[in-house]
Amino acid sequence: MCGIVAIFGDNTKQEVINMHAMLDKLSHRGPDDHGTYVDSSILLGQARLSIVDVAGGRQPILSEDKKKCIICNGEIYNHCKLRNSLRYEHRFSTNSDTEAILHLYEEEGEAAVAKLDGMFAFVIYDGEEILVARDPLGIKPLYYSHKDDSFLFASEIKALTGRADNIMEFPAGYYYSSRRGLVKYYDLPVFWEWKTDFDEISRGLHDRLYRAVEKRWMADVSVGCFLSGGLDSSLICAISKRNFDHLDTFSVGLEAESQDLIYARKVAQFLGTNHHEYVYTVEEVLEALPDVIYHLESFDPALVRSAIPCYFVSRLAKDYVKVILTGEGSDEVFAGYHYFKRFDDKQDVQQEALRIINGLHNMNLQRVDRATMAHSIEARVPFLDIEFVEYVMSINPELKLAGKEQRMEKWLLRQAFTGYLPDEILWRPKMEFAAGCGSEELITRWVENKISDAEFKQETQSLKDINISSKEELYYFRIFSDFFGSDVDNAAIGRWKGGFSREGSEL
């Protein structure tokens, strides 16, 4: 895991200085090492958080002939399989997963991207052209911009602010090559026949989630789990504990007896984990708010609220682990949000699930990436394993609907893992992360007294392209603007905008 930057075009001494300044803005993503590659047409930089091949996996990584190089942010879970599948003999200089991408590219070119199983954003330079790619669901972030005749790429907006105009988000499931332009390489498949056999579905869910968790324990450093006491994080912990004797789990709350802390303790005691918790105060929340927004790179109210407990639990975990497993994605693939109860038509359920899965890249995934990387730890999301997501999306949507036949949300998942957790946890109703931690209404009430009605009306009317819907959002927007100015394309900011198509986009 790391932060990456790239400047592709005619490079001057000033651009080299810019690259180092950009890397400095990403040092929280990679405090272990900085590496650079400089050529007449490309500048590559990486701030490294050492996870796989801690001693030897320094980037940028060069090919055997020294003519090609790669920088990558992420993890490739099938890198060993890819190494063994290479047709030609390659002299690997590291044991890192990133080097497997480079050699696969040497053999298969752009087609290599679709063979990667993992979360990633990378840049490859082959001496003349570049290949830039982002994973299918956008688990790992990437942004880009133009400056004169150069393209600039970076893991976070803050690295590009002040150095380029019109900063945009690189779309998930796409790659860009200087030869072909922007190309979509992945779409969630469309299913014309849905799985309906309950026993088969139960086994399929169990086996695929189990494998998804197992592969995300790939690391040469310590690994732990966030534990809110809800179904999703508790299941990830339960599966992990079956494979490892020692497991560190982490939970936070605004009050010592908040619901998340109470239920997390019960799960930790049942599983026998080495559990850590932290109770934060109202004063700490208000003090941390600017730092949360700076790292989050959004002013969306729901996103900021949920980022606060994620920020504190990441700060807690950093003293014990370098990699953390989380429960993000389950509600999207299983139609687990409460509002799904209003849907009667299965096609509506499927389309809405696809819409919110495709929107995760700059909502929940952005939150967990930024909150964890703010404290230099890496988050992994087993529920968004591509094989698992595709399987769940092949299930008849009617079987996911809560309310029918007295079903609870995500009942298929609960049934598939019967016995893994106490029933009071396995069948605990859904509670939002911020609500469970006790912080959902805290800032909303506080901000109401900070902005007058007249201020709200005047400021929101002066904003041309940004719709601000509440005083809370305006307060966050003020902080965001102080950090990032107006160079960021509104579409690149983590805000819930609904479904949209990227077809026809160009870099």
C-alpha positions in Angstrom: 0.0 0.0 0.0 1.2 3.5 -0.7 0.7 6.8 -2.3 1.7 7.2 -6.0 2.3 10.2 -8.3 3.2 10.4 -11.9 3.9 13.3 -14.4 3.8 12.2 -18.0 5.1 14.7 -20.6 8.1 16.9 -21.2 9.7 17.2 -17.8 11.8 20.0 -16.5 13.7 20.6 -13.3 10.7 22.3 -11.9 8.5 19.3 -12.5 11.0 17.1 -10.5 10.6 19.6 -7.7 6.8 19.3 -8.1 6.9 15.6 -7.9 8.7 15.6 -4.6 6.3 18.1 -3.2 3.4 15.9 -4.4 5.0 12.9 -2.7 5.3 14.9 0.6 1.6 15.5 0.5 1.1 11.7 0.5 3.6 10.8 3.1 0.8 9.5 5.5 0.0 6.9 2.9 3.6 5.6 2.8 5.8 6.6 5.7 8.3 3.7 5.3 10.1 4.8 2.2 10.0 7.1 -0.8 11.2 6.1 -4.3 11.3 7.9 -7.6 12.1 7.3 -11.3 13.0 10.2 -13.6 13.1 10.1 -17.4 12.8 12.7 -20.1 9.1 11.8 -20.6 8.0 10.5 -17.2 8.4 11.2 -13.5 7.2 8.5 -11.1 7.1 8.6 -7.3 5.9 6.4 -4.5 5.5 6.8 -0.8 5.6 3.2 0.5 3.8 1.5 3.3 5.6 -1.8 3.4 3.1 -4.8 3.5 4.4 -7.5 1.2 8.2 -8.1 0.8 8.9 -5.5 3.5 12.6 -5.4 2.9 12.8 -5.9 -0.8 9.7 -4.5 -2.4 10.8 -0.9 -2.9 9.2 1.0 -5.8 9.4 2.0 -8.6 10.2 -1.5 -9.8 12.2 -1.9 -13.1 12.0 -4.7 -15.7 15.1 -6.8 -16.4 16.1 -4.6 -19.3 15.6 -1.5 -17.2 13.4 0.0 -19.9 10.0 -0.4 -18.2 8.9 0.5 -14.7 5.9 0.4 -12.4 4.5 2.1 -9.4 1.4 0.6 -7.7 -0.9 1.4 -4.8 -2.7 -1.7 -3.6 -2.5 -5.5 -3.3 -2.7 -8.2 -5.9 -4.0 -11.3 -4.2 -3.4 -13.6 -7.1 0.2 -12.5 -7.7 1.7 -15.9 -6.9 -0.7 -17.6 -9.5 0.2 -14.9 -12.0 4.0 -15.5 -11.5 3.4 -19.2 -12.2 1.3 -18.5 -15.3 3.9 -16.4 -17.1 5.0 -17.9 -20.4 8.5 -16.7 -20.4 11.2 -16.9 -17.8 11.6 -13.6 -15.9 14.2 -12.6 -13.3 12.2 -11.3 -10.4 14.1 -8.8 -8.3 11.6 -8.8 -5.5 8.9 -11.0 -3.9 6.3 -8.2 -4.1 3.0 -8.5 -5.8 3.6 -5.4 -7.8 6.4 -6.9 -9.9 4.0 -9.6 -11.1 2.0 -6.9 -12.8 5.0 -5.5 -14.7 6.0 -8.9 -16.1 2.5 -9.8 -17.0 2.3 -6.5 -18.9 5.5 -7.3 -20.7 3.8 -10.5 -22.0 0.2 -9.4 -22.5 0.1 -5.6 -22.7 -3.1 -3.9 -21.7 -4.9 -7.3 -21.4 -3.0 -7.9 -18.2 -5.2 -5.5 -16.3 -8.3 -7.8 -16.5 -6.3 -10.7 -15.0 -5.6 -8.9 -11.7 -7.5 -10.0 -8.6 -7.1 -7.3 -6.0 -7.4 -3.6 -5.3 -5.0 -1.3 -7.2 -4.1 1.9 -8.9 -0.9 1.7 -10.9 1.2 3.4 -13.6 3.4 1.5 -16.0 5.9 3.3 -18.3 7.5 1.2 -21.1 10.0 3.7 -22.4 7.5 5.5 -24.7 4.0 5.0 -23.5 2.1 4.7 -20.2 -0.6 2.4 -18.9 -2.7 3.6 -16.0 -5.3 1.5 -14.3 -7.7 1.4 -11.4 -9.4 -1.7 -9.9 -12.9 -2.7 -10.9 -14.8 -1.1 -8.0 -12.4 1.7 -7.2 -11.3 0.4 -3.8 -8.0 2.2 -4.3 -8.2 5.9 -5.2 -6.7 7.7 -8.2 -7.0 11.3 -9.6 -5.7 13.0 -12.6 -5.4 16.4 -14.3 -3.8 18.2 -17.2 -1.1 20.8 -17.0 0.2 22.3 -20.2 1.2 19.3 -22.3 1.5 16.9 -19.3 -0.8 14.5 -17.5 -0.6 14.4 -13.7 -1.8 11.4 -11.6 -1.9 11.0 -7.8 -3.6 8.9 -5.2 -5.2 11.8 -3.5 -6.6 15.2 -4.5 -4.3 17.1 -2.1 -1.2 16.0 -4.1 -2.6 17.8 -7.2 -4.0 20.9 -5.6 -2.2 24.0 -6.6 -0.2 22.2 -9.3 -3.0 21.5 -11.8 -6.4 22.8 -12.8 -9.7 20.8 -13.0 -8.7 17.8 -10.9 -10.8 14.7 -11.8 -11.3 11.2 -10.5 -9.9 8.4 -12.6 -12.9 6.1 -13.1 -13.1 2.7 -11.5 -12.9 -0.3 -13.8 -10.9 1.6 -16.5 -7.4 1.8 -17.8 -5.8 4.6 -19.8 -3.0 4.0 -22.3 -1.3 6.7 -24.3 -2.0 4.5 -27.4 -5.7 3.8 -26.9 -7.0 6.4 -24.5 -9.5 5.6 -21.8 -10.9 2.1 -22.0 -13.4 0.3 -19.8 -12.2 -3.2 -18.9 -14.7 -4.3 -16.3 -18.5 -4.2 -15.8 -20.5 -6.1 -13.3 -22.1 -8.9 -15.4 -25.8 -8.9 -16.3 -27.6 -12.0 -15.2 -30.6 -13.3 -17.2 -31.2 -16.3 -15.0 -30.9 -15.9 -11.2 -30.0 -18.5 -8.6 -32.9 -19.6 -6.4 -31.9 -22.8 -4.7 -31.5 -21.9 -1.1 -29.1 -24.7 -0.1 -26.8 -24.0 -3.0 -26.9 -20.3 -2.3 -26.0 -20.8 1.3 -23.0 -23.0 0.5 -21.9 -20.6 -2.3 -22.0 -17.6 0.0 -20.2 -19.4 2.8 -17.4 -20.7 0.6 -16.8 -17.5 -1.4 -16.8 -15.2 1.6 -14.5 -17.6 3.5 -12.0 -17.5 0.5 -12.3 -13.7 0.3 -11.3 -13.3 3.9 -8.5 -15.8 3.7 -6.8 -14.2 0.7 -6.9 -10.8 2.4 -4.7 -12.1 5.1 -1.8 -12.0 2.6 0.8 -9.9 4.3 4.2 -9.9 5.8 3.0 -7.7 8.7 0.4 -7.8 11.4 -3.3 -7.9 10.4 -6.4 -7.1 12.5 -10.1 -6.4 12.1 -12.4 -3.5 12.8 -15.3 -4.7 15.0 -18.4 -2.6 15.4 -20.5 -5.4 16.8 -22.8 -5.5 13.8 -23.2 -8.4 11.5 -20.7 -7.5 8.8 -17.6 -6.8 10.8 -18.4 -9.5 13.3 -18.5 -12.1 10.5 -15.2 -11.0 9.1 -13.7 -11.4 12.6 -15.3 -14.8 13.1 -13.9 -16.2 9.8 -10.5 -14.7 10.6 -10.4 -16.1 14.1 -11.0 -19.6 12.7 -7.8 -19.3 10.7 -5.6 -17.6 13.2 -5.0 -18.1 16.9 -4.3 -14.4 17.6 -6.6 -11.7 16.3 -6.6 -8.0 17.2 -10.0 -6.3 17.0 -10.8 -2.6 17.4 -13.9 -0.6 18.3 -14.7 3.0 19.3 -17.6 5.0 20.6 -18.6 8.4 21.8 -19.9 6.9 25.1 -18.6 3.9 27.0 -22.0 2.3 26.7 -22.6 3.1 23.1 -24.3 0.2 21.2 -21.2 -0.5 19.0 -18.9 -0.9 22.0 -21.4 -3.1 23.9 -21.9 -5.5 21.1 -18.3 -5.5 20.0 -17.3 -6.6 23.5 -19.7 -9.5 23.3 -18.3 -10.6 19.9 -14.7 -10.2 21.1 -15.4 -12.3 24.2 -17.3 -15.0 22.2 -14.4 -15.3 19.6 -11.6 -14.8 22.1 -9.9 -11.9 20.3 -7.4 -9.5 21.7 -9.8 -6.6 21.8 -9.0 -2.9 21.9 -11.5 0.0 22.3 -11.4 3.7 22.7 -14.0 6.2 23.9 -13.6 9.6 22.3 -15.1 12.8 23.5 -17.2 15.6 22.0 -14.2 17.9 22.3 -12.0 15.4 20.4 -14.5 15.2 17.6 -14.6 18.9 17.1 -10.9 19.2 17.3 -10.3 16.4 14.8 -13.0 17.6 12.3 -10.6 19.7 10.1 -8.1 16.8 9.9 -11.0 14.4 9.1 -12.1 16.6 6.2 -8.6 17.2 5.0 -7.9 13.5 4.7 -11.5 12.5 3.6 -11.4 15.1 0.7 -15.2 15.5 0.9 -17.8 17.7 2.5 -20.7 15.3 2.2 -22.5 15.3 5.6 -23.2 11.5 5.8 -19.7 10.8 4.6 -18.1 13.1 7.2 -20.2 11.8 10.0 -19.3 8.2 9.3 -15.6 9.1 8.8 -15.3 10.4 12.3 -15.5 7.0 14.1 -13.5 5.4 11.3 -10.8 8.1 11.9 -10.6 7.3 15.6 -10.7 3.5 15.2 -7.9 3.8 12.6 -5.9 5.9 15.0 -6.4 3.2 17.7 -5.4 0.3 15.4 -2.2 1.9 14.1 -0.3 1.0 17.3 -1.0 -2.7 16.8 -1.4 -3.6 13.1 -0.5 -2.4 9.6 -3.4 -4.1 7.8 -7.1 -4.1 8.8 -10.1 -6.0 7.5 -13.4 -4.2 7.4 -17.1 -4.9 6.6 -17.7 -2.4 3.8 -19.8 -3.5 0.8 -22.2 -6.0 2.4 -25.2 -3.6 2.5 -24.7 -2.8 -1.1 -24.5 -6.3 -2.5 -27.2 -7.7 -0.2 -29.6 -4.8 -0.5 -29.2 -4.4 3.2 -30.2 -0.7 3.6 -33.5 0.0 5.2 -34.9 1.8 2.2 -34.8 -1.4 0.1 -37.9 -2.5 2.0 -40.0 -0.2 -0.2 -39.1 -2.1 -3.4 -41.5 -4.7 -4.6 -40.1 -5.4 -8.0 -36.9 -7.5 -8.2 -35.6 -5.6 -11.2 -35.8 -2.4 -9.1 -33.8 -4.1 -6.3 -31.1 -5.3 -8.8 -30.8 -1.9 -10.5 -30.6 0.0 -7.2 -28.0 -2.4 -5.8 -25.9 -2.0 -9.0 -26.2 1.8 -8.7 -24.9 2.0 -5.2 -22.2 -0.6 -5.8 -21.0 1.5 -8.7 -21.1 4.6 -6.4 -18.9 3.1 -3.6 -15.7 4.4 -5.1 -16.1 7.9 -3.8 -18.4 7.2 -0.9 -17.8 4.4 1.6 -14.7 3.2 -0.1 -13.3 6.7 -0.1 -14.1 7.0 3.6 -12.4 3.8 4.7 -9.3 4.4 2.5 -8.7 7.9 3.7 -9.5 7.3 7.4 -7.1 4.3 7.5 -4.4 5.8 5.4 -4.5 9.0 7.5 -2.9 6.8 10.1 -0.8 4.8 7.8 -2.7 1.5 7.9 -4.2 -0.4 5.0 -7.8 -1.4 4.8 -9.1 -4.5 2.9 -12.7 -5.2 2.1 -13.6 -8.9 1.7 -17.3 -8.3 0.9 -16.1 -6.5 -2.3 -14.1 -9.4 -3.5 -15.1 -9.6 -7.2 -15.9 -13.3 -7.2 -18.1 -12.8 -4.1 -19.9 -9.7 -5.5 -20.6 -11.4 -8.8 -22.0 -14.5 -7.0 -24.3 -12.4 -4.8 -25.5 -10.4 -7.7 -26.5 -13.6 -9.5 -29.0 -14.5 -6.7 -32.7 -13.8 -7.3 -33.2 -10.3 -5.8 -36.5 -11.3 -4.3 -34.5 -13.5 -1.9 -32.6 -10.5 -0.6 -35.7 -8.4 0.2 -36.4 -7.8 3.9 -39.9 -7.7 5.2 -41.3 -10.5 3.1 -42.1 -13.6 5.1 -40.8 -11.8 8.2 -37.3 -11.8 6.7 -34.6 -9.5 8.2 -32.2 -7.6 5.9 -29.3 -9.7 4.8 -31.0 -12.9 6.0 -29.3 -15.0 3.3 -25.9 -14.0 4.8 -27.1 -14.6 8.3 -28.3 -18.1 7.4 -25.1 -19.0 5.6 -23.0 -18.4 8.7 -25.3 -19.9 11.4 -23.1 -21.0 14.3 -20.3 -18.5 13.7 -21.7 -16.0 16.1 -24.2 -15.8 19.0 -27.8 -15.4 17.8 -28.1 -11.9 19.4 -25.2 -10.8 17.1 -26.1 -12.9 14.0 -29.7 -11.6 14.1 -29.0 -8.1 15.4 -30.9 -5.5 13.3 -28.8 -3.1 11.2 -27.5 0.1 12.8 -25.6 2.8 10.9 -21.9 3.1 11.9 -22.1 6.7 13.1 -25.3 6.0 15.0 -23.9 2.9 16.7 -20.9 4.9 17.8 -23.2 7.7 19.2 -21.9 10.5 17.0 -24.6 10.8 14.3 -26.4 13.9 15.6 -23.5 15.5 17.5 -22.1 17.8 14.8 -25.5 18.5 13.3 -26.7 20.0 16.5 -23.5 21.9 17.1 -23.3 23.4 13.6 -26.9 24.8 13.7 -25.7 27.4 16.2 -22.6 28.3 14.2 -24.3 29.5 11.0 -27.2 31.9 10.9 -30.1 31.5 8.4 -29.0 34.7 6.7 -25.4 33.4 6.3 -26.7 30.1 4.9 -28.9 31.8 2.3 -26.2 34.3 1.2 -23.4 31.7 0.9 -25.4 29.0 -0.8 -26.9 31.4 -3.4 -23.4 32.5 -4.3 -22.2 29.0 -5.2 -22.9 28.3 -8.8 -22.1 24.7 -9.4 -22.4 23.2 -6.0 -25.7 22.5 -4.2 -25.4 22.8 -0.5 -28.4 21.4 1.3 -27.8 22.1 5.0 -25.9 24.3 7.4 -23.9 21.2 8.4 -22.8 20.7 4.8 -22.0 24.4 4.4 -19.8 24.2 7.5 -17.9 21.2 6.1 -17.7 22.9 2.7 -16.0 25.9 4.3 -13.3 23.7 5.8 -12.9 21.8 2.5 -12.5 25.0 0.5 -9.8 26.3 2.8 -7.8 23.1 2.1 -8.5 22.5 -1.6 -9.7 25.7 -3.2 -11.7 25.6 -6.4 -9.4 23.5 -8.6 -11.4 20.2 -8.0 -14.0 19.1 -10.4 -17.2 18.7 -8.5 -17.7 15.2 -9.9 -14.4 14.1 -8.3 -15.6 15.0 -4.8 -17.0 12.2 -2.6 -20.7 13.0 -2.6 -23.6 10.8 -3.3 -24.6 11.7 -6.9 -26.5 8.6 -8.0 -25.7 6.3 -10.9 -24.1 7.6 -14.0 -22.2 6.3 -17.1 -18.6 7.0 -17.8 -18.9 5.9 -21.4 -17.4 8.4 -23.8 -15.1 10.0 -21.2 -11.7 11.1 -22.3 -8.5 11.9 -20.5 
